[in-house]
Amino acid sequence: MLGRSGVIEVESVAINGDAVPFVVARSGRRTLVHVLGFAGQAAQITYTAGIDITNHAGVRAWMLLVVAWLYANRELMGQREGAKAPAHIGARTP
């Protein structure tokens, strides 16, 4: 099982450096890779993962919300070398 979501394509499966034939099965959010005759052996699986934003518009909206918040609150982010903090963020003395 590769993961609970985000697998777009399984490109290859290799055992001991040799490419072997495989079958991909999707079960809900899980992606299962079956390699016949190699049960219990370590395998190197090369795959592409991510989110297809065209199919998941909510992800795009969430990302834009986060970026807008970060921009609006940019003075809270880390300082660059040589940059000064805004006056209202400086050290306060009682």
Accessible surface in RSA format (square Angstrom, percent):
REM  Atomic radii and reference values for relative SASA: ProtOr
REM  Chains: A
REM  Algorithm: Lee & Richards
REM  Probe-radius: 1.40
REM  Slices: 20
REM RES _ NUM      All-atoms   Total-Side   Main-Chain    Non-polar    All polar
REM                ABS   REL    ABS   REL    ABS   REL    ABS   REL    ABS   REL
RES MET A   1   127.38  66.0  63.33  41.9  64.05 152.5  60.22  51.2  67.16  89.0
RES LEU A   2    42.15  23.5  14.61  10.5  27.53  69.2  16.69  11.7  25.45  68.5
RES GLY A   3    20.22  24.9   0.00   N/A  20.22  24.9  19.92  54.7   0.30   0.7
RES ARG A   4   127.55  53.6 122.28  62.3   5.27  12.5  44.51  60.8  83.04  50.3
RES SER A   5    77.10  65.1  52.28  69.8  24.81  57.2  25.88  55.1  51.22  71.8
RES GLY A   6    24.50  30.2   0.00   N/A  24.50  30.2  14.66  40.2   9.84  22.0
RES VAL A   7    16.96  11.2   3.78   3.4  13.18  31.8   3.78   3.3  13.18  35.7
RES ILE A   8    92.61  52.7  74.49  55.5  18.12  43.7  78.69  56.7  13.91  37.8
RES GLU A   9    96.68  55.5  93.84  71.0   2.84   6.8  26.46  51.2  70.22  57.3
RES VAL A  10    15.14  10.0   0.08   0.1  15.07  36.3   0.08   0.1  15.07  40.9
RES GLU A  11    89.06  51.1  62.26  47.1  26.80  63.8  24.06  46.5  65.01  53.1
RES SER A  12    43.30  36.6  42.51  56.7   0.79   1.8  29.30  62.4  14.00  19.6
RES VAL A  13     1.21   0.8   0.47   0.4   0.74   1.8   0.47   0.4   0.74   2.0
RES ALA A  14    23.03  21.2  21.03  32.5   2.00   4.6  21.03  29.6   2.00   5.3
RES ILE A  15     8.32   4.7   4.87   3.6   3.45   8.3   5.17   3.7   3.15   8.5
RES ASN A  16   137.61  94.9  97.30  94.0  40.31  97.1  36.43  87.7 101.18  97.8
RES GLY A  17    72.92  89.9   0.00   N/A  72.92  89.9  35.93  98.6  37.00  82.9
RES ASP A  18    96.07  67.3  92.94  92.5   3.14   7.4  25.97  61.1  70.11  69.9
RES ALA A  19    88.20  81.1  59.45  91.7  28.75  65.4  59.75  84.1  28.45  75.4
RES VAL A  20    17.86  11.8   9.63   8.7   8.23  19.8  12.49  10.9   5.37  14.6
RES PRO A  21   117.27  85.5 103.09  94.0  14.18  51.5 113.40  93.6   3.87  24.1
RES PHE A  22    62.45  31.2  36.06  22.3  26.39  68.7  38.12  23.1  24.34  69.6
RES VAL A  23    90.11  59.3  86.38  78.2   3.73   9.0  90.11  78.3   0.00   0.0
RES VAL A  24    54.33  35.8  27.39  24.8  26.95  64.9  27.39  23.8  26.95  73.1
RES ALA A  25    36.88  33.9  31.98  49.4   4.90  11.2  36.88  51.9   0.00   0.0
RES ARG A  26   132.95  55.8  99.13  50.5  33.82  80.5  57.48  78.6  75.47  45.7
RES SER A  27    62.39  52.7  52.15  69.6  10.24  23.6  20.38  43.4  42.01  58.9
RES GLY A  28    81.44 100.4   0.00   N/A  81.44 100.4  44.67 122.6  36.76  82.3
RES ARG A  29   166.16  69.8 151.15  77.1  15.01  35.7  67.56  92.3  98.60  59.8
RES ARG A  30    94.32  39.6  93.45  47.6   0.87   2.1  11.57  15.8  82.74  50.1
RES THR A  31     4.36   3.1   4.36   4.4   0.00   0.0   0.00   0.0   4.36   6.6
RES LEU A  32    53.92  30.0  53.86  38.5   0.06   0.1  53.92  37.9   0.00   0.0
RES VAL A  33    29.22  19.2   4.72   4.3  24.49  59.0   4.72   4.1  24.49  66.4
RES HIS A  34    88.50  48.4  84.56  58.8   3.94  10.1  56.76  58.5  31.74  36.9
RES VAL A  35    32.07  21.1  14.55  13.2  17.52  42.2  14.60  12.7  17.47  47.4
RES LEU A  36   153.94  85.7 138.75  99.3  15.19  38.2 140.65  98.8  13.28  35.7
RES GLY A  37    79.49  98.0   0.00   N/A  79.49  98.0  42.62 117.0  36.87  82.6
RES PHE A  38    69.19  34.6  61.94  38.4   7.26  18.9  62.83  38.1   6.36  18.2
RES ALA A  39   101.48  93.3  68.03 105.0  33.45  76.1  78.47 110.5  23.01  61.0
RES GLY A  40    91.18 112.4   0.00   N/A  91.18 112.4  44.86 123.1  46.32 103.7
RES GLN A  41    94.81  53.0  72.60  53.1  22.21  52.9  30.37  64.6  64.44  48.9
RES ALA A  42    94.83  87.2  68.94 106.4  25.89  58.9  80.44 113.3  14.39  38.1
RES ALA A  43    48.70  44.8  14.68  22.7  34.02  77.4  18.08  25.5  30.62  81.1
RES GLN A  44   126.42  70.7 119.55  87.4   6.87  16.4  38.40  81.7  88.02  66.8
RES ILE A  45    56.54  32.2  34.60  25.8  21.94  52.9  34.60  24.9  21.94  59.5
RES THR A  46    58.48  41.6  54.39  55.1   4.09   9.7  43.35  58.2  15.13  22.9
RES TYR A  47    90.89  42.4  65.88  37.5  25.01  65.1  25.81  19.4  65.09  80.2
RES THR A  48    53.79  38.3  49.61  50.3   4.18  10.0  45.49  61.1   8.31  12.6
RES ALA A  49    61.29  56.4  32.71  50.5  28.58  65.0  33.07  46.6  28.22  74.8
RES GLY A  50    32.82  40.5   0.00   N/A  32.82  40.5  29.34  80.5   3.48   7.8
RES ILE A  51    94.89  54.0  69.97  52.1  24.92  60.1  72.15  52.0  22.75  61.7
RES ASP A  52    65.05  45.6  56.76  56.5   8.30  19.6  25.95  61.1  39.10  39.0
RES ILE A  53    57.41  32.7  53.32  39.7   4.09   9.9  53.32  38.4   4.09  11.1
RES THR A  54   111.27  79.1  80.74  81.9  30.53  72.7  74.54 100.1  36.73  55.5
RES ASN A  55   110.93  76.5  79.90  77.2  31.03  74.7  18.76  45.2  92.17  89.1
RES HIS A  56    97.16  53.1  91.90  63.9   5.26  13.5  52.36  54.0  44.80  52.1
RES ALA A  57    73.36  67.4  65.06 100.4   8.30  18.9  65.49  92.2   7.87  20.8
RES GLY A  58    53.42  65.9   0.00   N/A  53.42  65.9  40.74 111.8  12.68  28.4
RES VAL A  59    47.88  31.5  43.62  39.5   4.26  10.3  47.16  41.0   0.72   2.0
RES ARG A  60   118.08  49.6 117.78  60.0   0.30   0.7  38.78  53.0  79.30  48.1
RES ALA A  61    55.36  50.9  48.51  74.9   6.85  15.6  53.25  75.0   2.11   5.6
RES TRP A  62   159.94  64.2 158.08  76.5   1.85   4.4 132.79  70.8  27.15  44.0
RES MET A  63    88.29  45.7  86.76  57.4   1.53   3.7  79.63  67.7   8.66  11.5
RES LEU A  64   113.17  63.0 109.60  78.4   3.56   9.0 109.99  77.2   3.17   8.5
RES LEU A  65   125.74  70.0 121.10  86.6   4.63  11.6 123.84  87.0   1.90   5.1
RES VAL A  66    51.96  34.2  49.62  44.9   2.34   5.6  51.96  45.1   0.00   0.0
RES VAL A  67    91.78  60.4  91.25  82.6   0.53   1.3  91.35  79.4   0.43   1.2
RES ALA A  68    58.76  54.0  48.27  74.5  10.49  23.9  55.28  77.8   3.48   9.2
RES TRP A  69   135.57  54.4 130.16  63.0   5.41  12.7 111.92  59.7  23.65  38.4
RES LEU A  70    71.34  39.7  69.68  49.8   1.66   4.2  69.95  49.1   1.38   3.7
RES TYR A  71   147.54  68.9 142.34  81.0   5.21  13.5 108.57  81.6  38.97  48.0
RES ALA A  72    69.38  63.8  44.73  69.0  24.65  56.1  50.78  71.5  18.60  49.3
RES ASN A  73    33.89  23.4  33.89  32.8   0.00   0.0   0.00   0.0  33.89  32.8
RES ARG A  74   133.67  56.1 123.56  63.0  10.11  24.1  47.94  65.5  85.74  52.0
RES GLU A  75    57.66  33.1  45.10  34.1  12.56  29.9  15.54  30.1  42.12  34.4
RES LEU A  76   110.63  61.6  78.95  56.5  31.68  79.6  82.54  58.0  28.09  75.6
RES MET A  77    79.14  41.0  70.45  46.6   8.69  20.7  49.73  42.3  29.41  39.0
RES GLY A  78    76.05  93.8   0.00   N/A  76.05  93.8  43.81 120.2  32.24  72.2
RES GLN A  79   101.08  56.5  66.14  48.3  34.93  83.2  51.68 110.0  49.40  37.5
RES ARG A  80   192.28  80.7 182.48  93.0   9.80  23.3  76.39 104.4 115.88  70.2
RES GLU A  81   184.77 106.1 143.89 108.9  40.89  97.4  66.81 129.2 117.97  96.3
RES GLY A  82    79.02  97.4   0.00   N/A  79.02  97.4  43.81 120.2  35.22  78.9
RES ALA A  83    44.89  41.3  19.09  29.5  25.80  58.7  28.39  40.0  16.50  43.7
RES LYS A  84   188.21  91.8 160.53  98.5  27.68  65.9 107.86  97.1  80.34  85.6
RES ALA A  85    46.67  42.9  24.12  37.2  22.54  51.3  24.12  34.0  22.54  59.7
RES PRO A  86    50.00  36.4  36.92  33.7  13.08  47.5  49.47  40.8   0.53   3.3
RES ALA A  87   106.75  98.1  69.43 107.1  37.32  84.9  80.92 114.0  25.83  68.4
RES HIS A  88   120.83  66.0 103.59  72.0  17.23  44.1  94.66  97.6  26.16  30.4
RES ILE A  89    65.90  37.5  43.94  32.7  21.96  52.9  49.11  35.4  16.79  45.6
RES GLY A  90    34.94  43.1   0.00   N/A  34.94  43.1  29.05  79.7   5.90  13.2
RES ALA A  91   109.77 100.9  64.38  99.4  45.39 103.2  75.77 106.7  34.00  90.1
RES ARG A  92   203.62  85.5 172.07  87.7  31.54  75.1  74.95 102.4 128.67  78.0
RES THR A  93   123.32  87.7  97.77  99.1  25.54  60.9  68.49  92.0  54.83  82.9
RES PRO A  94   181.85 132.5 108.08  98.5  73.77 268.2 147.31 121.6  34.54 214.7
END  Absolute sums over single chains surface
CHAIN  1 A     7861.3       5843.2       2018.1       4764.3       3097.0
END  Absolute sums over all chains
TOTAL          7861.3       5843.2       2018.1       4764.3       3097.0
